[in-house]
């Protein structure tokens, strides 16, 4: 049991509503930030229990910014927690938000989970996640639910939208995919049941390396050269 799960099960706190496997995912990707001064942005406050959870986990080292559409959430503000009231599908609001807060080391989209909300939030805020930061989008199963704007293989779902990130990650290797900000700033994509975790890092075009002494004829290398020529002709 990690510290997040311990807090959820054993400490006194406001309501937290999470899927049971989320705590392991959080700890896997955020543990290296413990003990550092960081900025967190969480979209979706509800009763505010998760804000308390982040304070507990990061031992007060995190400055927490949070967004909710419910004005009542403003009363949960404290010295270490700044709350903004607005809609995450409102591009103007998100642009103003970026002007009001510093780049964040962790962004957690746990808001309304509609397709428009998730896509708009990503398009507006991914670039506000700091270098080496983490972008987390939760409850991706709503991409399969019609009343959230989703549906299996529906082009406007966040799942289908985010599948393009896989191609962008590999854009260095094909002229058919433009190299863009996602290519240049995303180190890895981690898909779990209902969660996508994106780890940011400045990236450059990868190159292959070899080391050691050649001892046998490398027939695989010949095959690779032949296949690469066929690929270029196909292009």
C-alpha positions as CSV (number, residue, x, y, z in Angstrom):
1,X,0.0,0.0,0.0
2,X,1.6,3.3,-1.1
3,X,1.1,6.6,0.7
4,X,-1.8,7.8,-1.5
5,X,-3.8,4.6,-0.8
6,X,-2.9,4.9,2.9
7,X,-4.3,8.4,3.0
8,X,-7.4,7.4,1.1
9,X,-8.2,4.5,3.5
10,X,-6.9,5.6,6.8
11,X,-6.7,9.4,7.1
12,X,-9.5,11.9,7.8
13,X,-10.3,13.8,4.7
14,X,-13.0,15.2,2.5
15,X,-14.6,12.9,-0.1
16,X,-12.4,11.3,-2.8
17,X,-13.8,9.4,-5.7
18,X,-11.3,7.3,-7.6
19,X,-11.0,4.0,-9.4
20,X,-9.1,1.6,-7.1
21,X,-6.1,1.1,-9.4
22,X,-5.4,4.8,-9.8
23,X,-3.2,5.1,-6.6
24,X,-0.6,2.7,-8.0
25,X,-0.4,4.7,-11.3
26,X,-0.1,8.0,-9.5
27,X,2.7,6.7,-7.3
28,X,4.6,5.1,-10.2
29,X,4.7,8.4,-12.2
30,X,4.8,11.0,-9.4
31,X,7.0,9.5,-6.8
32,X,10.2,11.0,-8.2
33,X,8.8,14.5,-7.5
34,X,8.4,14.0,-3.8
35,X,10.7,16.3,-1.8
36,X,10.8,18.9,-4.6
37,X,9.0,22.2,-4.9
38,X,6.5,21.7,-7.7
39,X,3.4,23.2,-9.1
40,X,0.3,21.0,-9.6
41,X,-2.9,21.8,-11.6
42,X,-5.9,19.6,-11.0
43,X,-9.0,20.1,-13.0
44,X,-12.1,18.9,-11.2
45,X,-12.4,19.6,-7.5
46,X,-15.7,18.0,-6.4
47,X,-15.5,17.8,-2.5
48,X,-11.8,18.7,-2.5
49,X,-10.5,15.4,-1.0
50,X,-7.9,14.9,-3.7
51,X,-6.4,18.4,-3.0
52,X,-5.8,17.2,0.6
53,X,-4.4,14.0,-0.8
54,X,-1.8,15.8,-2.9
55,X,-0.8,18.0,0.1
56,X,-0.3,14.9,2.2
57,X,1.7,13.0,-0.6
58,X,4.0,15.9,-1.4
59,X,4.4,16.9,2.2
60,X,3.4,20.5,1.6
61,X,6.1,21.0,-1.1
62,X,3.5,21.4,-3.9
63,X,1.7,24.6,-4.7
64,X,-1.7,23.4,-5.9
65,X,-3.9,25.1,-8.4
66,X,-7.3,23.7,-9.1
67,X,-10.2,24.4,-11.4
68,X,-13.9,23.7,-11.1
69,X,-17.1,25.0,-12.6
70,X,-18.9,25.0,-9.2
71,X,-18.4,28.4,-7.4
72,X,-18.8,26.6,-4.0
73,X,-15.4,25.1,-4.5
74,X,-13.8,28.5,-3.9
75,X,-14.3,28.1,-0.2
76,X,-11.8,25.2,-0.2
77,X,-9.0,27.6,-1.0
78,X,-6.1,27.9,1.4
79,X,-2.6,29.3,1.6
80,X,-1.2,26.5,-0.5
81,X,-4.2,26.0,-2.7
82,X,-5.4,28.5,-5.3
83,X,-8.8,27.8,-6.9
84,X,-10.2,29.1,-10.2
85,X,-13.8,28.9,-11.2
86,X,-14.6,28.3,-14.8
87,X,-15.3,25.7,-17.5
88,X,-12.5,23.6,-18.9
89,X,-14.2,23.6,-22.3
90,X,-14.0,27.4,-22.4
91,X,-10.9,28.2,-24.4
92,X,-10.9,31.8,-23.2
93,X,-11.0,30.8,-19.6
94,X,-8.1,28.3,-20.1
95,X,-6.0,31.0,-21.8
96,X,-6.5,33.4,-18.9
97,X,-5.7,30.5,-16.5
98,X,-2.3,30.1,-18.2
99,X,-1.6,33.8,-17.7
100,X,-2.5,33.5,-14.0
101,X,-0.4,30.5,-13.0
102,X,3.2,29.4,-13.6
103,X,4.0,26.3,-15.8
104,X,3.0,23.2,-13.9
105,X,5.0,20.1,-13.2
106,X,1.8,17.9,-13.0
107,X,-1.5,18.4,-14.7
108,X,-4.4,16.1,-13.8
109,X,-7.5,16.3,-15.9
110,X,-10.2,14.9,-13.6
111,X,-12.9,17.2,-14.7
112,X,-16.2,16.6,-16.5
113,X,-14.8,13.8,-18.7
114,X,-16.7,14.8,-21.8
115,X,-14.9,14.6,-25.1
116,X,-15.0,18.3,-25.7
117,X,-13.7,19.0,-22.2
118,X,-10.8,16.5,-22.5
119,X,-9.7,17.5,-26.0
120,X,-10.0,21.3,-25.4
121,X,-8.1,21.0,-22.1
122,X,-5.3,19.1,-23.8
123,X,-5.1,21.5,-26.7
124,X,-4.9,24.5,-24.5
125,X,-2.8,23.3,-21.5
126,X,-0.4,20.7,-22.7
127,X,2.1,23.4,-23.6
128,X,1.7,24.8,-20.0
129,X,3.1,21.6,-18.5
130,X,6.8,22.2,-17.8
131,X,9.7,20.4,-19.4
132,X,10.0,17.0,-17.6
133,X,6.4,17.4,-16.4
134,X,3.5,15.0,-16.3
135,X,0.1,15.3,-18.1
136,X,-2.6,12.9,-16.8
137,X,-6.0,12.5,-18.3
138,X,-8.4,10.4,-16.2
139,X,-11.5,8.3,-16.8
140,X,-10.9,7.6,-20.4
141,X,-13.6,5.0,-20.4
142,X,-16.1,7.9,-21.1
143,X,-14.7,7.8,-24.6
144,X,-16.9,4.7,-25.0
145,X,-20.0,6.3,-23.5
146,X,-22.4,8.0,-25.8
147,X,-23.8,10.5,-23.2
148,X,-20.2,11.9,-22.7
149,X,-19.9,12.4,-26.4
150,X,-18.0,9.2,-26.9
151,X,-18.6,5.9,-28.6
152,X,-16.5,3.0,-29.8
153,X,-14.1,4.2,-32.6
154,X,-15.9,7.5,-32.6
155,X,-13.5,10.0,-34.2
156,X,-14.2,12.8,-31.7
157,X,-13.5,10.7,-28.6
158,X,-10.4,11.4,-26.6
159,X,-9.2,7.9,-27.0
160,X,-9.2,8.2,-30.8
161,X,-7.8,11.7,-30.5
162,X,-4.9,10.5,-28.3
163,X,-4.1,7.5,-30.6
164,X,-2.6,10.1,-32.9
165,X,0.0,10.8,-30.3
166,X,1.5,7.4,-31.0
167,X,2.1,8.4,-34.6
168,X,3.4,11.8,-33.5
169,X,5.9,10.0,-31.1
170,X,7.3,8.2,-34.2
171,X,7.1,11.1,-36.6
172,X,10.9,11.1,-36.8
173,X,10.7,7.9,-38.8
174,X,8.1,8.8,-41.5
175,X,7.5,11.9,-43.6
176,X,3.8,11.2,-43.5
177,X,3.5,12.5,-39.9
178,X,4.5,16.1,-39.3
179,X,7.0,16.7,-36.5
180,X,5.3,19.0,-34.1
181,X,5.3,20.1,-30.4
182,X,4.1,16.7,-29.2
183,X,6.9,14.9,-31.1
184,X,9.5,17.4,-29.8
185,X,8.3,17.4,-26.2
186,X,6.9,13.9,-25.4
187,X,9.2,11.3,-24.0
188,X,6.6,8.5,-23.5
189,X,2.9,7.6,-23.4
190,X,1.5,5.3,-20.8
191,X,-2.0,3.9,-21.3
192,X,-3.8,2.2,-18.4
193,X,-7.4,1.3,-17.9
194,X,-9.0,4.7,-18.0
195,X,-5.8,6.8,-17.7
196,X,-3.3,8.2,-20.1
197,X,0.0,9.5,-18.6
198,X,2.2,11.6,-20.8
199,X,5.8,12.2,-19.7
200,X,7.3,15.4,-21.2
201,X,10.9,15.8,-22.1
202,X,12.8,17.8,-24.8
203,X,13.3,15.3,-27.6
204,X,15.6,15.2,-30.6
205,X,15.7,12.9,-33.6
206,X,16.8,9.4,-32.3
207,X,19.7,7.6,-33.9
208,X,20.8,4.0,-33.7
209,X,24.2,3.0,-32.2
210,X,26.4,0.0,-32.3
211,X,29.2,-1.3,-30.1
212,X,31.3,-4.4,-30.0
213,X,33.2,-6.5,-32.6
214,X,31.6,-8.0,-35.6
215,X,32.0,-11.8,-35.6
216,X,29.6,-13.2,-38.2
217,X,28.0,-12.0,-41.4
218,X,25.0,-9.8,-40.5
219,X,22.2,-11.1,-42.8
220,X,19.7,-9.2,-40.8
221,X,21.4,-5.9,-41.6
222,X,21.3,-6.8,-45.3
223,X,17.5,-7.4,-45.0
224,X,17.1,-4.1,-43.2
225,X,18.9,-2.2,-46.0
226,X,16.9,-3.9,-48.6
227,X,13.6,-3.2,-46.8
228,X,14.6,0.4,-46.3
229,X,15.1,0.8,-50.0
230,X,11.8,-0.8,-50.8
231,X,10.2,1.6,-48.2
232,X,11.8,4.6,-49.9
233,X,10.5,3.6,-53.3
234,X,7.0,3.1,-51.9
235,X,7.1,6.6,-50.5
